[in-house]
Amino acid sequence: MLGSIIAIIGGVLAATPAIIAKKPNAKDLLDKLTPYQGWIGVVLAFWGVWGIVQSVLNLTSFNTGWLIFLGVAAVEFIVGFILGYGLISKYLLEKNEVAKEKGQILRLKLLKYQIPAGFILAVLGVLSIVL
């Protein structure tokens, strides 16, 4: 349940530019979450990696729930990496220039998927609560 709530919050944060474009009055509310964006992103990235590992380990129960869980984990990692890249770069990649450069290249490739991935993550978070 907590993972689903974090997924919904992360999805909304990732989709913020599109939400503000359609609902300008939502900007004030979303601005309150922005200072925590990096930490939410880091939590999502690690939660996503953990979810992918758990999905692979539980491959014996291949069903719709398993697919949704794997989808949530994969999108959590992508959105988490995009949102938390600043903190990830600062604390994990700071001493290794090659890793920092490769991380930046990956981030730039994923950045064009930020808004769609945010909406997908929010929907998958709601689905995981419902199911």
HELIX and SHEET records of a PDB file:
HELIX    1   1 LEU A    2  ALA A   14  1                                  13    
HELIX    2   2 THR A   16  LYS A   22  1                                   7    
HELIX    3   3 PRO A   24  ALA A   26  5                                   3    
HELIX    4   4 LYS A   27  LEU A   33  1                                   7    
HELIX    5   5 THR A   34  TYR A   36  5                                   3    
HELIX    6   6 GLN A   37  LEU A   57  1                                  21    
HELIX    7   7 THR A   64  TYR A   91  1                                  28    
HELIX    8   8 GLU A   97  LEU A  111  1                                  15    
HELIX    9   9 GLN A  114  VAL A  130  1                                  17    
END                                                                             
